[in-house]
Amino acid sequence: MSLVVFSRHAQRRMKLYNISPQDVIQIVDEFFSASIEKSGRYETLSDLHREKHRHPLKVVFEKVDDKIIIVTVYPLKKGRLL
């Protein structure tokens, strides 16, 4: 696993929505286990923690070399489903 860095914005969203860093890291790990590891910006939706947050989590992150930067993370609301 690469080094994971959380942006200030992501840290604030995680605190606001009570999302743990372990939840986000697990979602990113799942994404890269199913995808090719290339540098770039990615968005992913995850149903892994729906029972805890009542909505799927959306994670936006960038992969630059061996570093993963979490840009933002939040629960999808307003009736959006996977």
HTML snippet that shows the backbone in 3Dmol.js (N, CA, C, O; Angstrom):
<script src="https://3Dmol.org/build/3Dmol-min.js"></script>
<div id="view" style="width:600px;height:400px;position:relative"></div>
<script>
const pdb = `
ATOM      1  N   MET A   1       0.840  -1.194   0.000  1.00  0.00           N
ATOM      2  CA  MET A   1       0.000   0.000   0.000  1.00  0.00           C
ATOM      3  C   MET A   1       0.868   1.235   0.000  1.00  0.00           C
ATOM      4  O   MET A   1       1.908   1.276   0.659  1.00  0.00           O
ATOM      5  N   SER A   2       0.450   2.219  -0.724  1.00  0.00           N
ATOM      6  CA  SER A   2       1.155   3.484  -0.824  1.00  0.00           C
ATOM      7  C   SER A   2       0.916   4.337   0.417  1.00  0.00           C
ATOM      8  O   SER A   2       0.053   4.038   1.243  1.00  0.00           O
ATOM      9  N   LEU A   3       1.696   5.399   0.524  1.00  0.00           N
ATOM     10  CA  LEU A   3       1.519   6.371   1.594  1.00  0.00           C
ATOM     11  C   LEU A   3       0.215   7.129   1.348  1.00  0.00           C
ATOM     12  O   LEU A   3      -0.007   7.629   0.245  1.00  0.00           O
ATOM     13  N   VAL A   4      -0.650   7.221   2.359  1.00  0.00           N
ATOM     14  CA  VAL A   4      -1.930   7.913   2.231  1.00  0.00           C
ATOM     15  C   VAL A   4      -1.857   9.215   3.020  1.00  0.00           C
ATOM     16  O   VAL A   4      -1.532   9.224   4.208  1.00  0.00           O
ATOM     17  N   VAL A   5      -2.168  10.325   2.327  1.00  0.00           N
ATOM     18  CA  VAL A   5      -2.148  11.653   2.939  1.00  0.00           C
ATOM     19  C   VAL A   5      -3.540  12.249   2.790  1.00  0.00           C
ATOM     20  O   VAL A   5      -4.126  12.199   1.709  1.00  0.00           O
ATOM     21  N   PHE A   6      -4.071  12.813   3.869  1.00  0.00           N
ATOM     22  CA  PHE A   6      -5.392  13.426   3.845  1.00  0.00           C
ATOM     23  C   PHE A   6      -5.246  14.937   3.723  1.00  0.00           C
ATOM     24  O   PHE A   6      -4.507  15.558   4.486  1.00  0.00           O
ATOM     25  N   SER A   7      -5.959  15.531   2.752  1.00  0.00           N
ATOM     26  CA  SER A   7      -5.950  16.988   2.621  1.00  0.00           C
ATOM     27  C   SER A   7      -6.690  17.595   3.809  1.00  0.00           C
ATOM     28  O   SER A   7      -7.429  16.907   4.514  1.00  0.00           O
ATOM     29  N   ARG A   8      -6.485  18.871   4.014  1.00  0.00           N
ATOM     30  CA  ARG A   8      -7.162  19.563   5.106  1.00  0.00           C
ATOM     31  C   ARG A   8      -8.685  19.504   4.906  1.00  0.00           C
ATOM     32  O   ARG A   8      -9.439  19.315   5.860  1.00  0.00           O
ATOM     33  N   HIS A   9      -9.112  19.665   3.671  1.00  0.00           N
ATOM     34  CA  HIS A   9     -10.540  19.590   3.354  1.00  0.00           C
ATOM     35  C   HIS A   9     -11.103  18.210   3.706  1.00  0.00           C
ATOM     36  O   HIS A   9     -12.171  18.105   4.309  1.00  0.00           O
ATOM     37  N   ALA A  10     -10.385  17.167   3.329  1.00  0.00           N
ATOM     38  CA  ALA A  10     -10.840  15.800   3.626  1.00  0.00           C
ATOM     39  C   ALA A  10     -10.913  15.564   5.129  1.00  0.00           C
ATOM     40  O   ALA A  10     -11.853  14.933   5.613  1.00  0.00           O
ATOM     41  N   GLN A  11      -9.932  16.065   5.868  1.00  0.00           N
ATOM     42  CA  GLN A  11      -9.942  15.902   7.323  1.00  0.00           C
ATOM     43  C   GLN A  11     -11.165  16.577   7.940  1.00  0.00           C
ATOM     44  O   GLN A  11     -11.779  16.045   8.865  1.00  0.00           O
ATOM     45  N   ARG A  12     -11.509  17.749   7.421  1.00  0.00           N
ATOM     46  CA  ARG A  12     -12.681  18.459   7.944  1.00  0.00           C
ATOM     47  C   ARG A  12     -13.976  17.733   7.609  1.00  0.00           C
ATOM     48  O   ARG A  12     -14.869  17.656   8.452  1.00  0.00           O
ATOM     49  N   ARG A  13     -14.100  17.195   6.389  1.00  0.00           N
ATOM     50  CA  ARG A  13     -15.292  16.438   6.005  1.00  0.00           C
ATOM     51  C   ARG A  13     -15.414  15.171   6.851  1.00  0.00           C
ATOM     52  O   ARG A  13     -16.510  14.803   7.275  1.00  0.00           O
ATOM     53  N   MET A  14     -14.286  14.510   7.093  1.00  0.00           N
ATOM     54  CA  MET A  14     -14.311  13.276   7.889  1.00  0.00           C
ATOM     55  C   MET A  14     -14.777  13.578   9.308  1.00  0.00           C
ATOM     56  O   MET A  14     -15.542  12.809   9.890  1.00  0.00           O
ATOM     57  N   LYS A  15     -14.321  14.691   9.863  1.00  0.00           N
ATOM     58  CA  LYS A  15     -14.741  15.074  11.214  1.00  0.00           C
ATOM     59  C   LYS A  15     -16.222  15.441  11.219  1.00  0.00           C
ATOM     60  O   LYS A  15     -16.950  15.048  12.130  1.00  0.00           O
ATOM     61  N   LEU A  16     -16.678  16.191  10.210  1.00  0.00           N
ATOM     62  CA  LEU A  16     -18.073  16.619  10.124  1.00  0.00           C
ATOM     63  C   LEU A  16     -19.021  15.423  10.033  1.00  0.00           C
ATOM     64  O   LEU A  16     -20.056  15.398  10.698  1.00  0.00           O
ATOM     65  N   TYR A  17     -18.668  14.431   9.210  1.00  0.00           N
ATOM     66  CA  TYR A  17     -19.544  13.277   8.985  1.00  0.00           C
ATOM     67  C   TYR A  17     -19.154  12.053   9.820  1.00  0.00           C
ATOM     68  O   TYR A  17     -19.718  10.972   9.644  1.00  0.00           O
ATOM     69  N   ASN A  18     -18.199  12.224  10.718  1.00  0.00           N
ATOM     70  CA  ASN A  18     -17.770  11.143  11.615  1.00  0.00           C
ATOM     71  C   ASN A  18     -17.316   9.900  10.833  1.00  0.00           C
ATOM     72  O   ASN A  18     -17.767   8.785  11.097  1.00  0.00           O
ATOM     73  N   ILE A  19     -16.422  10.117   9.874  1.00  0.00           N
ATOM     74  CA  ILE A  19     -15.864   9.043   9.048  1.00  0.00           C
ATOM     75  C   ILE A  19     -14.437   8.791   9.515  1.00  0.00           C
ATOM     76  O   ILE A  19     -13.650   9.731   9.625  1.00  0.00           O
ATOM     77  N   SER A  20     -14.096   7.552   9.789  1.00  0.00           N
ATOM     78  CA  SER A  20     -12.761   7.245  10.290  1.00  0.00           C
ATOM     79  C   SER A  20     -11.763   7.107   9.134  1.00  0.00           C
ATOM     80  O   SER A  20     -12.137   6.719   8.028  1.00  0.00           O
ATOM     81  N   PRO A  21     -10.488   7.428   9.399  1.00  0.00           N
ATOM     82  CA  PRO A  21      -9.455   7.243   8.371  1.00  0.00           C
ATOM     83  C   PRO A  21      -9.350   5.790   7.913  1.00  0.00           C
ATOM     84  O   PRO A  21      -9.044   5.532   6.749  1.00  0.00           O
ATOM     85  N   GLN A  22      -9.600   4.838   8.815  1.00  0.00           N
ATOM     86  CA  GLN A  22      -9.532   3.430   8.459  1.00  0.00           C
ATOM     87  C   GLN A  22     -10.598   3.077   7.418  1.00  0.00           C
ATOM     88  O   GLN A  22     -10.348   2.276   6.517  1.00  0.00           O
ATOM     89  N   ASP A  23     -11.786   3.677   7.544  1.00  0.00           N
ATOM     90  CA  ASP A  23     -12.848   3.438   6.555  1.00  0.00           C
ATOM     91  C   ASP A  23     -12.404   3.908   5.172  1.00  0.00           C
ATOM     92  O   ASP A  23     -12.604   3.207   4.180  1.00  0.00           O
ATOM     93  N   VAL A  24     -11.802   5.095   5.111  1.00  0.00           N
ATOM     94  CA  VAL A  24     -11.366   5.665   3.830  1.00  0.00           C
ATOM     95  C   VAL A  24     -10.243   4.829   3.228  1.00  0.00           C
ATOM     96  O   VAL A  24     -10.252   4.548   2.029  1.00  0.00           O
ATOM     97  N   ILE A  25      -9.280   4.434   4.049  1.00  0.00           N
ATOM     98  CA  ILE A  25      -8.163   3.623   3.561  1.00  0.00           C
ATOM     99  C   ILE A  25      -8.664   2.283   3.040  1.00  0.00           C
ATOM    100  O   ILE A  25      -8.162   1.785   2.033  1.00  0.00           O
ATOM    101  N   GLN A  26      -9.650   1.692   3.715  1.00  0.00           N
ATOM    102  CA  GLN A  26     -10.218   0.426   3.259  1.00  0.00           C
ATOM    103  C   GLN A  26     -10.889   0.590   1.891  1.00  0.00           C
ATOM    104  O   GLN A  26     -10.775  -0.290   1.037  1.00  0.00           O
ATOM    105  N   ILE A  27     -11.581   1.700   1.682  1.00  0.00           N
ATOM    106  CA  ILE A  27     -12.242   1.962   0.401  1.00  0.00           C
ATOM    107  C   ILE A  27     -11.212   2.125  -0.708  1.00  0.00           C
ATOM    108  O   ILE A  27     -11.386   1.585  -1.801  1.00  0.00           O
ATOM    109  N   VAL A  28     -10.143   2.865  -0.437  1.00  0.00           N
ATOM    110  CA  VAL A  28      -9.097   3.079  -1.438  1.00  0.00           C
ATOM    111  C   VAL A  28      -8.380   1.761  -1.751  1.00  0.00           C
ATOM    112  O   VAL A  28      -8.081   1.480  -2.912  1.00  0.00           O
ATOM    113  N   ASP A  29      -8.106   0.959  -0.726  1.00  0.00           N
ATOM    114  CA  ASP A  29      -7.489  -0.359  -0.945  1.00  0.00           C
ATOM    115  C   ASP A  29      -8.361  -1.220  -1.856  1.00  0.00           C
ATOM    116  O   ASP A  29      -7.860  -1.870  -2.773  1.00  0.00           O
ATOM    117  N   GLU A  30      -9.671  -1.217  -1.595  1.00  0.00           N
ATOM    118  CA  GLU A  30     -10.593  -2.004  -2.413  1.00  0.00           C
ATOM    119  C   GLU A  30     -10.575  -1.523  -3.868  1.00  0.00           C
ATOM    120  O   GLU A  30     -10.625  -2.337  -4.791  1.00  0.00           O
ATOM    121  N   PHE A  31     -10.505  -0.211  -4.071  1.00  0.00           N
ATOM    122  CA  PHE A  31     -10.475   0.351  -5.418  1.00  0.00           C
ATOM    123  C   PHE A  31      -9.235  -0.117  -6.168  1.00  0.00           C
ATOM    124  O   PHE A  31      -9.337  -0.541  -7.319  1.00  0.00           O
ATOM    125  N   PHE A  32      -8.068  -0.048  -5.536  1.00  0.00           N
ATOM    126  CA  PHE A  32      -6.843  -0.418  -6.224  1.00  0.00           C
ATOM    127  C   PHE A  32      -6.673  -1.924  -6.365  1.00  0.00           C
ATOM    128  O   PHE A  32      -5.904  -2.369  -7.216  1.00  0.00           O
ATOM    129  N   SER A  33      -7.362  -2.717  -5.562  1.00  0.00           N
ATOM    130  CA  SER A  33      -7.281  -4.162  -5.740  1.00  0.00           C
ATOM    131  C   SER A  33      -8.047  -4.572  -6.998  1.00  0.00           C
ATOM    132  O   SER A  33      -7.770  -5.617  -7.585  1.00  0.00           O
ATOM    133  N   ALA A  34      -9.013  -3.742  -7.409  1.00  0.00           N
ATOM    134  CA  ALA A  34      -9.816  -4.057  -8.587  1.00  0.00           C
ATOM    135  C   ALA A  34      -9.393  -3.265  -9.821  1.00  0.00           C
ATOM    136  O   ALA A  34      -9.946  -3.483 -10.900  1.00  0.00           O
ATOM    137  N   SER A  35      -8.442  -2.365  -9.697  1.00  0.00           N
ATOM    138  CA  SER A  35      -8.062  -1.498 -10.808  1.00  0.00           C
ATOM    139  C   SER A  35      -6.559  -1.513 -11.049  1.00  0.00           C
ATOM    140  O   SER A  35      -5.781  -2.012 -10.235  1.00  0.00           O
ATOM    141  N   ILE A  36      -6.182  -0.962 -12.173  1.00  0.00           N
ATOM    142  CA  ILE A  36      -4.759  -0.811 -12.491  1.00  0.00           C
ATOM    143  C   ILE A  36      -4.217   0.392 -11.735  1.00  0.00           C
ATOM    144  O   ILE A  36      -4.876   1.429 -11.654  1.00  0.00           O
ATOM    145  N   GLU A  37      -3.030   0.258 -11.188  1.00  0.00           N
ATOM    146  CA  GLU A  37      -2.441   1.352 -10.422  1.00  0.00           C
ATOM    147  C   GLU A  37      -1.707   2.319 -11.336  1.00  0.00           C
ATOM    148  O   GLU A  37      -0.535   2.115 -11.651  1.00  0.00           O
ATOM    149  N   LYS A  38      -2.393   3.369 -11.759  1.00  0.00           N
ATOM    150  CA  LYS A  38      -1.808   4.435 -12.555  1.00  0.00           C
ATOM    151  C   LYS A  38      -1.938   5.735 -11.793  1.00  0.00           C
ATOM    152  O   LYS A  38      -2.819   5.873 -10.945  1.00  0.00           O
ATOM    153  N   SER A  39      -1.070   6.692 -12.085  1.00  0.00           N
ATOM    154  CA  SER A  39      -1.210   8.012 -11.492  1.00  0.00           C
ATOM    155  C   SER A  39      -2.415   8.698 -12.107  1.00  0.00           C
ATOM    156  O   SER A  39      -2.736   8.475 -13.274  1.00  0.00           O
ATOM    157  N   GLY A  40      -3.081   9.529 -11.325  1.00  0.00           N
ATOM    158  CA  GLY A  40      -4.236  10.260 -11.816  1.00  0.00           C
ATOM    159  C   GLY A  40      -5.218  10.552 -10.714  1.00  0.00           C
ATOM    160  O   GLY A  40      -4.984  10.231  -9.549  1.00  0.00           O
ATOM    161  N   ARG A  41      -6.331  11.169 -11.094  1.00  0.00           N
ATOM    162  CA  ARG A  41      -7.373  11.512 -10.139  1.00  0.00           C
ATOM    163  C   ARG A  41      -8.527  10.523 -10.294  1.00  0.00           C
ATOM    164  O   ARG A  41      -8.953  10.216 -11.407  1.00  0.00           O
ATOM    165  N   TYR A  42      -9.024  10.030  -9.158  1.00  0.00           N
ATOM    166  CA  TYR A  42     -10.069   9.016  -9.166  1.00  0.00           C
ATOM    167  C   TYR A  42     -11.206   9.410  -8.236  1.00  0.00           C
ATOM    168  O   TYR A  42     -11.015  10.155  -7.274  1.00  0.00           O
ATOM    169  N   GLU A  43     -12.389   8.896  -8.540  1.00  0.00           N
ATOM    170  CA  GLU A  43     -13.549   9.009  -7.667  1.00  0.00           C
ATOM    171  C   GLU A  43     -14.110   7.606  -7.516  1.00  0.00           C
ATOM    172  O   GLU A  43     -14.166   6.843  -8.480  1.00  0.00           O
ATOM    173  N   THR A  44     -14.522   7.275  -6.313  1.00  0.00           N
ATOM    174  CA  THR A  44     -15.111   5.964  -6.100  1.00  0.00           C
ATOM    175  C   THR A  44     -16.255   6.059  -5.102  1.00  0.00           C
ATOM    176  O   THR A  44     -16.231   6.880  -4.185  1.00  0.00           O
ATOM    177  N   LEU A  45     -17.250   5.215  -5.292  1.00  0.00           N
ATOM    178  CA  LEU A  45     -18.362   5.082  -4.357  1.00  0.00           C
ATOM    179  C   LEU A  45     -18.226   3.729  -3.683  1.00  0.00           C
ATOM    180  O   LEU A  45     -17.839   2.744  -4.312  1.00  0.00           O
ATOM    181  N   SER A  46     -18.548   3.693  -2.398  1.00  0.00           N
ATOM    182  CA  SER A  46     -18.442   2.422  -1.691  1.00  0.00           C
ATOM    183  C   SER A  46     -19.643   2.194  -0.806  1.00  0.00           C
ATOM    184  O   SER A  46     -20.113   3.097  -0.114  1.00  0.00           O
ATOM    185  N   ASP A  47     -20.125   0.981  -0.841  1.00  0.00           N
ATOM    186  CA  ASP A  47     -21.236   0.551   0.005  1.00  0.00           C
ATOM    187  C   ASP A  47     -20.736  -0.172   1.255  1.00  0.00           C
ATOM    188  O   ASP A  47     -21.540  -0.665   2.047  1.00  0.00           O
ATOM    189  N   LEU A  48     -19.411  -0.241   1.438  1.00  0.00           N
ATOM    190  CA  LEU A  48     -18.837  -1.004   2.549  1.00  0.00           C
ATOM    191  C   LEU A  48     -19.353  -0.560   3.909  1.00  0.00           C
ATOM    192  O   LEU A  48     -19.616  -1.399   4.770  1.00  0.00           O
ATOM    193  N   HIS A  49     -19.502   0.733   4.117  1.00  0.00           N
ATOM    194  CA  HIS A  49     -19.831   1.260   5.444  1.00  0.00           C
ATOM    195  C   HIS A  49     -21.223   1.882   5.477  1.00  0.00           C
ATOM    196  O   HIS A  49     -21.484   2.797   6.258  1.00  0.00           O
ATOM    197  N   ARG A  50     -22.114   1.379   4.623  1.00  0.00           N
ATOM    198  CA  ARG A  50     -23.462   1.944   4.543  1.00  0.00           C
ATOM    199  C   ARG A  50     -24.214   1.785   5.862  1.00  0.00           C
ATOM    200  O   ARG A  50     -24.956   2.687   6.251  1.00  0.00           O
ATOM    201  N   GLU A  51     -24.040   0.659   6.562  1.00  0.00           N
ATOM    202  CA  GLU A  51     -24.757   0.459   7.818  1.00  0.00           C
ATOM    203  C   GLU A  51     -24.322   1.472   8.873  1.00  0.00           C
ATOM    204  O   GLU A  51     -25.108   1.834   9.748  1.00  0.00           O
ATOM    205  N   LYS A  52     -23.093   1.922   8.797  1.00  0.00           N
ATOM    206  CA  LYS A  52     -22.580   2.893   9.772  1.00  0.00           C
ATOM    207  C   LYS A  52     -23.001   4.323   9.412  1.00  0.00           C
ATOM    208  O   LYS A  52     -23.369   5.095  10.297  1.00  0.00           O
ATOM    209  N   HIS A  53     -22.953   4.679   8.144  1.00  0.00           N
ATOM    210  CA  HIS A  53     -23.204   6.056   7.718  1.00  0.00           C
ATOM    211  C   HIS A  53     -24.560   6.250   7.036  1.00  0.00           C
ATOM    212  O   HIS A  53     -24.934   7.381   6.726  1.00  0.00           O
ATOM    213  N   ARG A  54     -25.297   5.170   6.799  1.00  0.00           N
ATOM    214  CA  ARG A  54     -26.626   5.166   6.187  1.00  0.00           C
ATOM    215  C   ARG A  54     -26.645   5.611   4.728  1.00  0.00           C
ATOM    216  O   ARG A  54     -27.716   5.672   4.123  1.00  0.00           O
ATOM    217  N   HIS A  55     -25.501   5.920   4.158  1.00  0.00           N
ATOM    218  CA  HIS A  55     -25.391   6.313   2.759  1.00  0.00           C
ATOM    219  C   HIS A  55     -24.066   5.773   2.228  1.00  0.00           C
ATOM    220  O   HIS A  55     -23.139   5.547   3.005  1.00  0.00           O
ATOM    221  N   PRO A  56     -23.962   5.566   0.925  1.00  0.00           N
ATOM    222  CA  PRO A  56     -22.657   5.174   0.370  1.00  0.00           C
ATOM    223  C   PRO A  56     -21.672   6.336   0.517  1.00  0.00           C
ATOM    224  O   PRO A  56     -22.064   7.502   0.474  1.00  0.00           O
ATOM    225  N   LEU A  57     -20.399   6.006   0.691  1.00  0.00           N
ATOM    226  CA  LEU A  57     -19.363   7.036   0.813  1.00  0.00           C
ATOM    227  C   LEU A  57     -18.729   7.297  -0.543  1.00  0.00           C
ATOM    228  O   LEU A  57     -18.441   6.368  -1.297  1.00  0.00           O
ATOM    229  N   LYS A  58     -18.516   8.563  -0.843  1.00  0.00           N
ATOM    230  CA  LYS A  58     -17.809   8.950  -2.052  1.00  0.00           C
ATOM    231  C   LYS A  58     -16.433   9.453  -1.636  1.00  0.00           C
ATOM    232  O   LYS A  58     -16.313  10.302  -0.753  1.00  0.00           O
ATOM    233  N   VAL A  59     -15.398   8.923  -2.279  1.00  0.00           N
ATOM    234  CA  VAL A  59     -14.024   9.314  -1.988  1.00  0.00           C
ATOM    235  C   VAL A  59     -13.400   9.816  -3.283  1.00  0.00           C
ATOM    236  O   VAL A  59     -13.432   9.130  -4.305  1.00  0.00           O
ATOM    237  N   VAL A  60     -12.830  11.020  -3.232  1.00  0.00           N
ATOM    238  CA  VAL A  60     -12.109  11.596  -4.364  1.00  0.00           C
ATOM    239  C   VAL A  60     -10.643  11.664  -3.941  1.00  0.00           C
ATOM    240  O   VAL A  60     -10.311  12.225  -2.897  1.00  0.00           O
ATOM    241  N   PHE A  61      -9.770  11.081  -4.772  1.00  0.00           N
ATOM    242  CA  PHE A  61      -8.355  11.048  -4.409  1.00  0.00           C
ATOM    243  C   PHE A  61      -7.482  11.098  -5.639  1.00  0.00           C
ATOM    244  O   PHE A  61      -7.932  10.826  -6.752  1.00  0.00           O
ATOM    245  N   GLU A  62      -6.221  11.452  -5.423  1.00  0.00           N
ATOM    246  CA  GLU A  62      -5.230  11.488  -6.493  1.00  0.00           C
ATOM    247  C   GLU A  62      -4.110  10.531  -6.152  1.00  0.00           C
ATOM    248  O   GLU A  62      -3.706  10.417  -4.994  1.00  0.00           O
ATOM    249  N   LYS A  63      -3.614   9.848  -7.159  1.00  0.00           N
ATOM    250  CA  LYS A  63      -2.442   8.990  -6.982  1.00  0.00           C
ATOM    251  C   LYS A  63      -1.297   9.642  -7.742  1.00  0.00           C
ATOM    252  O   LYS A  63      -1.362   9.825  -8.957  1.00  0.00           O
ATOM    253  N   VAL A  64      -0.254   9.986  -7.010  1.00  0.00           N
ATOM    254  CA  VAL A  64       0.940  10.602  -7.595  1.00  0.00           C
ATOM    255  C   VAL A  64       2.121   9.749  -7.162  1.00  0.00           C
ATOM    256  O   VAL A  64       2.484   9.728  -5.985  1.00  0.00           O
ATOM    257  N   ASP A  65       2.719   9.045  -8.115  1.00  0.00           N
ATOM    258  CA  ASP A  65       3.817   8.123  -7.839  1.00  0.00           C
ATOM    259  C   ASP A  65       3.397   7.140  -6.757  1.00  0.00           C
ATOM    260  O   ASP A  65       2.462   6.369  -6.972  1.00  0.00           O
ATOM    261  N   ASP A  66       4.061   7.140  -5.593  1.00  0.00           N
ATOM    262  CA  ASP A  66       3.728   6.216  -4.509  1.00  0.00           C
ATOM    263  C   ASP A  66       2.881   6.853  -3.416  1.00  0.00           C
ATOM    264  O   ASP A  66       2.763   6.296  -2.324  1.00  0.00           O
ATOM    265  N   LYS A  67       2.294   8.001  -3.690  1.00  0.00           N
ATOM    266  CA  LYS A  67       1.513   8.715  -2.684  1.00  0.00           C
ATOM    267  C   LYS A  67       0.062   8.809  -3.143  1.00  0.00           C
ATOM    268  O   LYS A  67      -0.216   9.075  -4.312  1.00  0.00           O
ATOM    269  N   ILE A  68      -0.855   8.587  -2.207  1.00  0.00           N
ATOM    270  CA  ILE A  68      -2.279   8.755  -2.466  1.00  0.00           C
ATOM    271  C   ILE A  68      -2.753   9.923  -1.616  1.00  0.00           C
ATOM    272  O   ILE A  68      -2.616   9.909  -0.393  1.00  0.00           O
ATOM    273  N   ILE A  69      -3.315  10.938  -2.276  1.00  0.00           N
ATOM    274  CA  ILE A  69      -3.793  12.131  -1.588  1.00  0.00           C
ATOM    275  C   ILE A  69      -5.316  12.097  -1.605  1.00  0.00           C
ATOM    276  O   ILE A  69      -5.932  12.136  -2.669  1.00  0.00           O
ATOM    277  N   ILE A  70      -5.919  12.024  -0.422  1.00  0.00           N
ATOM    278  CA  ILE A  70      -7.368  12.029  -0.303  1.00  0.00           C
ATOM    279  C   ILE A  70      -7.825  13.485  -0.400  1.00  0.00           C
ATOM    280  O   ILE A  70      -7.507  14.297   0.469  1.00  0.00           O
ATOM    281  N   VAL A  71      -8.565  13.811  -1.451  1.00  0.00           N
ATOM    282  CA  VAL A  71      -9.011  15.185  -1.691  1.00  0.00           C
ATOM    283  C   VAL A  71     -10.247  15.494  -0.865  1.00  0.00           C
ATOM    284  O   VAL A  71     -10.294  16.510  -0.172  1.00  0.00           O
ATOM    285  N   THR A  72     -11.252  14.623  -0.934  1.00  0.00           N
ATOM    286  CA  THR A  72     -12.464  14.796  -0.133  1.00  0.00           C
ATOM    287  C   THR A  72     -13.148  13.453   0.055  1.00  0.00           C
ATOM    288  O   THR A  72     -12.916  12.509  -0.699  1.00  0.00           O
ATOM    289  N   VAL A  73     -13.982  13.385   1.059  1.00  0.00           N
ATOM    290  CA  VAL A  73     -14.775  12.185   1.339  1.00  0.00           C
ATOM    291  C   VAL A  73     -16.066  12.635   2.016  1.00  0.00           C
ATOM    292  O   VAL A  73     -16.054  13.471   2.920  1.00  0.00           O
ATOM    293  N   TYR A  74     -17.193  12.056   1.554  1.00  0.00           N
ATOM    294  CA  TYR A  74     -18.471  12.434   2.142  1.00  0.00           C
ATOM    295  C   TYR A  74     -19.510  11.368   1.817  1.00  0.00           C
ATOM    296  O   TYR A  74     -19.364  10.631   0.842  1.00  0.00           O
ATOM    297  N   PRO A  75     -20.574  11.283   2.643  1.00  0.00           N
ATOM    298  CA  PRO A  75     -21.665  10.350   2.333  1.00  0.00           C
ATOM    299  C   PRO A  75     -22.546  10.950   1.243  1.00  0.00           C
ATOM    300  O   PRO A  75     -22.873  12.136   1.286  1.00  0.00           O
ATOM    301  N   LEU A  76     -22.930  10.129   0.266  1.00  0.00           N
ATOM    302  CA  LEU A  76     -23.849  10.574  -0.784  1.00  0.00           C
ATOM    303  C   LEU A  76     -25.266  10.587  -0.213  1.00  0.00           C
ATOM    304  O   LEU A  76     -25.723   9.604   0.371  1.00  0.00           O
ATOM    305  N   LYS A  77     -25.932  11.684  -0.385  1.00  0.00           N
ATOM    306  CA  LYS A  77     -27.289  11.817   0.154  1.00  0.00           C
ATOM    307  C   LYS A  77     -28.258  12.115  -0.968  1.00  0.00           C
ATOM    308  O   LYS A  77     -27.952  11.857  -2.132  1.00  0.00           O
ATOM    309  N   LYS A  78     -29.392  12.639  -0.651  1.00  0.00           N
ATOM    310  CA  LYS A  78     -30.405  13.075  -1.607  1.00  0.00           C
ATOM    311  C   LYS A  78     -30.896  11.942  -2.507  1.00  0.00           C
ATOM    312  O   LYS A  78     -31.145  12.148  -3.694  1.00  0.00           O
ATOM    313  N   GLY A  79     -31.033  10.737  -1.929  1.00  0.00           N
ATOM    314  CA  GLY A  79     -31.632   9.639  -2.668  1.00  0.00           C
ATOM    315  C   GLY A  79     -30.755   8.989  -3.714  1.00  0.00           C
ATOM    316  O   GLY A  79     -31.239   8.144  -4.467  1.00  0.00           O
ATOM    317  N   ARG A  80     -29.488   9.346  -3.792  1.00  0.00           N
ATOM    318  CA  ARG A  80     -28.596   8.717  -4.764  1.00  0.00           C
ATOM    319  C   ARG A  80     -28.192   7.346  -4.258  1.00  0.00           C
ATOM    320  O   ARG A  80     -27.718   7.209  -3.130  1.00  0.00           O
ATOM    321  N   LEU A  81     -28.373   6.365  -5.061  1.00  0.00           N
ATOM    322  CA  LEU A  81     -28.020   4.999  -4.681  1.00  0.00           C
ATOM    323  C   LEU A  81     -27.007   4.441  -5.659  1.00  0.00           C
ATOM    324  O   LEU A  81     -26.845   4.953  -6.766  1.00  0.00           O
ATOM    325  N   LEU A  82     -26.324   3.383  -5.238  1.00  0.00           N
ATOM    326  CA  LEU A  82     -25.371   2.721  -6.125  1.00  0.00           C
ATOM    327  C   LEU A  82     -26.089   1.872  -7.130  1.00  0.00           C
ATOM    328  O   LEU A  82     -25.451   1.233  -7.967  1.00  0.00           O
TER     329      LEU A  82
END
`;
const viewer = $3Dmol.createViewer("view");
viewer.addModel(pdb, "pdb");
viewer.setStyle({}, {cartoon: {color: "spectrum"}});
viewer.zoomTo();
viewer.render();
</script>
